[in-house]
Amino acid sequence: MSRHALVIGAGLAGAAVCAQLARRGWRITLLEAADGPARGASALPVGMLSPHVTRAPTPLSRLSALGVDTTRGELQRLLPQGQGWQACEVDNLGHDQGRWPAALVRPGALVHAWLDEAGPALQARWRTPVHGLARTGDQAWQALDATGSVLAQAPVLVVAAAFDSLALLTTGEGLLPQAHLPLRPVKGQMSLAALDGEALADRPRRDNGVFVPRYDDSGLPPAWPARIWAMGSTYTRGDASTHLSDEAHAANASSLQALCPPAAERMRQTQARGALLGWAQVRCASLDRLPLVGAAVDTVALNDELARARGRHGRIALEDMPRLPGLHLCTAFGSRGITLAPLCAALLAARLEEDASPLEPDLVRALDPARFAWRQARRQVQVR
Ligand SMILES: Cc1cc2nc3c(=O)[nH]c(=O)nc-3n(C[C@H](O)[C@H](O)[C@H](O)COP(=O)(O)OP(=O)(O)OC[C@H]3O[C@@H](n4cnc5c(N)ncnc54)[C@H](O)[C@@H]3O)c2cc1C
């Protein structure tokens, strides 16, 4: 197979995949609707890299422990502290109480660094929205524009378009039924402001949202001050809008009041003098809150197989679900793209190369995009 991949979406997910494939000698064509990289959820001014701690291990707690190490390694390798990230600790005040090692991260810095590192192996095309997907007779995948013209094609296609992945894969001729791709938008708004002087607390705190008492980043886009404090973010399921609202600022103020009352007072004063800033974007979350990473199900072949399995009272294992050759997903990172995208991109690249998996088999299964179709199939036939 030719080592040429088409990647749709230049956020954390798509850029992490580009970086992994370029390192392995692949050629990549990256198509992005916006006028540059990290313009969607990955434009987040500052987010938290930290483990998801639970009393007993869960797939998410295990993935996030591995993911923290992977992302931290990428940050240390590519970016000086103060130019896109800062190591810190976080005080968890709600569940999982305690102080945990963490880092404050501006995802856009990592996205830019990965794309720069890919060098000439990567051809990035901005302002190039993909409206549809098609497969040619010789098994190449094509990305189509609004008129149906071919934008680019390659034997491997990675859809990393966050919530828009749903429309890309299910509308028109519809490669997948919506039920096999249960994604939903979750709007989040962060409240922030310029920080003149001392940090608003010793270290970040988290319960209902994350309070960042000080973040310095000389690389923050010109729209933002170079030193900020931030509180966020709200969590509105089913909302794909990106406008700022006073209600969301009020919700952040109330969460901040519980975390750090003096900072909440500072937020109210800042808002009263019109200096409170906000940032809102849409996360993409799956039904079980885990990302979708791997090969897409071939629905037509699955239906045929189910009919045969039903006749035989057979079984279908998740690993044996039929796949659309060359079509892969890397999406649904919810609130954890910083923690999970680099790890998941490494998994996807290893699978494309048929290399040893960086994850235990049960974690690969937990991320498998075929799991929803498989759960449905399980209701129809006996599967293991
Ligand atoms: C308010 C808020 C706070 C957050 N806080 C944290 C945090 O503290 N820690 C953490 O780990 N994560 C956090 N996240 C989540 C994190 O930002 C996301 O998980 C991550 O950025 C998702 O990356 P992505 O590449 O999947 O999506 P995106 O960054 O949204 O990228 C998708 C890209 O695909 C492009 N695209 C879409 N459709 C098409 C198309 N048809 N054709 C071409 N291009 C297309 C879009 O333009 C976009 O650039 C937060 C998110 C929000 C909104």
The ligand as an SDF file (V2000), in Angstrom:
LIG
                    3D

 53 58  0  0  0  0  0  0  0  0999 V2000
  -13.9980   25.3540   26.6080 C   0  0  0  0  0  0  0  0  0  0  0  0
  -13.1420   24.1520   26.4330 C   0  0  0  0  0  0  0  0  0  0  0  0
  -12.2330   23.7940   27.4190 C   0  0  0  0  0  0  0  0  0  0  0  0
  -11.4080   22.6640   27.2590 C   0  0  0  0  0  0  0  0  0  0  0  0
  -10.5130   22.3400   28.2450 N   0  0  0  0  0  0  0  0  0  0  0  0
   -9.7000   21.2630   28.0750 C   0  0  0  0  0  0  0  0  0  0  0  0
   -8.7400   20.9070   29.0590 C   0  0  0  0  0  0  0  0  0  0  0  0
   -8.5940   21.5830   30.0800 O   0  0  0  0  0  0  0  0  0  0  0  0
   -7.9840   19.7840   28.8510 N   0  0  0  0  0  0  0  0  0  0  0  0
   -8.1160   19.0190   27.7190 C   0  0  0  0  0  0  0  0  0  0  0  0
   -7.4060   18.0140   27.5690 O   0  0  0  0  0  0  0  0  0  0  0  0
   -9.0080   19.3530   26.7680 N   0  0  0  0  0  0  0  0  0  0  0  0
   -9.8100   20.4450   26.9280 C   0  0  0  0  0  0  0  0  0  0  0  0
  -10.7270   20.7600   25.9740 N   0  0  0  0  0  0  0  0  0  0  0  0
  -10.9110   19.8330   24.8590 C   0  0  0  0  0  0  0  0  0  0  0  0
   -9.8890   19.9900   23.7410 C   0  0  0  0  0  0  0  0  0  0  0  0
   -9.8170   21.3520   23.3750 O   0  0  0  0  0  0  0  0  0  0  0  0
  -10.3810   19.1310   22.5870 C   0  0  0  0  0  0  0  0  0  0  0  0
  -10.5430   17.7830   23.0340 O   0  0  0  0  0  0  0  0  0  0  0  0
   -9.4190   19.1030   21.4100 C   0  0  0  0  0  0  0  0  0  0  0  0
   -9.0080   20.4010   21.0590 O   0  0  0  0  0  0  0  0  0  0  0  0
  -10.1130   18.4310   20.2350 C   0  0  0  0  0  0  0  0  0  0  0  0
   -9.2340   18.4140   19.1330 O   0  0  0  0  0  0  0  0  0  0  0  0
   -9.7900   17.9620   17.7300 P   0  0  0  0  0  0  0  0  0  0  0  0
   -8.6650   18.0490   16.7790 O   0  0  0  0  0  0  0  0  0  0  0  0
  -10.5150   16.6700   17.8660 O   0  0  0  0  0  0  0  0  0  0  0  0
  -10.9280   19.0540   17.3730 O   0  0  0  0  0  0  0  0  0  0  0  0
  -10.7810   20.5370   16.8170 P   0  0  0  0  0  0  0  0  0  0  0  0
   -9.6680   21.2580   17.4420 O   0  0  0  0  0  0  0  0  0  0  0  0
  -12.1440   21.1480   16.9080 O   0  0  0  0  0  0  0  0  0  0  0  0
  -10.3640   20.3140   15.3050 O   0  0  0  0  0  0  0  0  0  0  0  0
  -11.2470   19.8480   14.3130 C   0  0  0  0  0  0  0  0  0  0  0  0
  -10.8510   20.5600   13.0280 C   0  0  0  0  0  0  0  0  0  0  0  0
  -11.5480   19.9920   11.9370 O   0  0  0  0  0  0  0  0  0  0  0  0
  -11.8690   21.0310   11.0410 C   0  0  0  0  0  0  0  0  0  0  0  0
  -12.9850   20.5860   10.2210 N   0  0  0  0  0  0  0  0  0  0  0  0
  -14.2300   20.2680   10.6560 C   0  0  0  0  0  0  0  0  0  0  0  0
  -14.9880   19.8900    9.6250 N   0  0  0  0  0  0  0  0  0  0  0  0
  -14.2150   19.9570    8.5160 C   0  0  0  0  0  0  0  0  0  0  0  0
  -14.4460   19.6750    7.1550 C   0  0  0  0  0  0  0  0  0  0  0  0
  -15.6390   19.2450    6.7280 N   0  0  0  0  0  0  0  0  0  0  0  0
  -13.4310   19.8780    6.2690 N   0  0  0  0  0  0  0  0  0  0  0  0
  -12.2090   20.2970    6.6950 C   0  0  0  0  0  0  0  0  0  0  0  0
  -11.9430   20.5870    7.9880 N   0  0  0  0  0  0  0  0  0  0  0  0
  -12.9350   20.4040    8.8940 C   0  0  0  0  0  0  0  0  0  0  0  0
  -12.2380   22.1940   11.9480 C   0  0  0  0  0  0  0  0  0  0  0  0
  -12.1590   23.4290   11.2650 O   0  0  0  0  0  0  0  0  0  0  0  0
  -11.2050   22.0440   13.0500 C   0  0  0  0  0  0  0  0  0  0  0  0
  -10.0440   22.8100   12.7870 O   0  0  0  0  0  0  0  0  0  0  0  0
  -11.5240   21.8810   26.0980 C   0  0  0  0  0  0  0  0  0  0  0  0
  -12.4280   22.2590   25.0950 C   0  0  0  0  0  0  0  0  0  0  0  0
  -13.2290   23.3700   25.2510 C   0  0  0  0  0  0  0  0  0  0  0  0
  -14.1780   23.7510   24.1570 C   0  0  0  0  0  0  0  0  0  0  0  0
  1  2  1  0
  2  3  1  0
  2 52  2  0
  3  4  2  0
  4  5  1  0
  4 50  1  0
  5  6  2  0
  6  7  1  0
  6 13  1  0
  7  8  2  0
  7  9  1  0
  9 10  1  0
 10 11  2  0
 10 12  1  0
 12 13  2  0
 13 14  1  0
 14 15  1  0
 14 50  1  0
 15 16  1  0
 16 17  1  0
 16 18  1  0
 18 19  1  0
 18 20  1  0
 20 21  1  0
 20 22  1  0
 22 23  1  0
 23 24  1  0
 24 25  2  0
 24 26  1  0
 24 27  1  0
 27 28  1  0
 28 29  2  0
 28 30  1  0
 28 31  1  0
 31 32  1  0
 32 33  1  0
 33 34  1  0
 33 48  1  0
 34 35  1  0
 35 36  1  0
 35 46  1  0
 36 37  1  0
 36 45  1  0
 37 38  2  0
 38 39  1  0
 39 40  1  0
 39 45  2  0
 40 41  1  0
 40 42  2  0
 42 43  1  0
 43 44  2  0
 44 45  1  0
 46 47  1  0
 46 48  1  0
 48 49  1  0
 50 51  2  0
 51 52  1  0
 52 53  1  0
M  END
$$$$
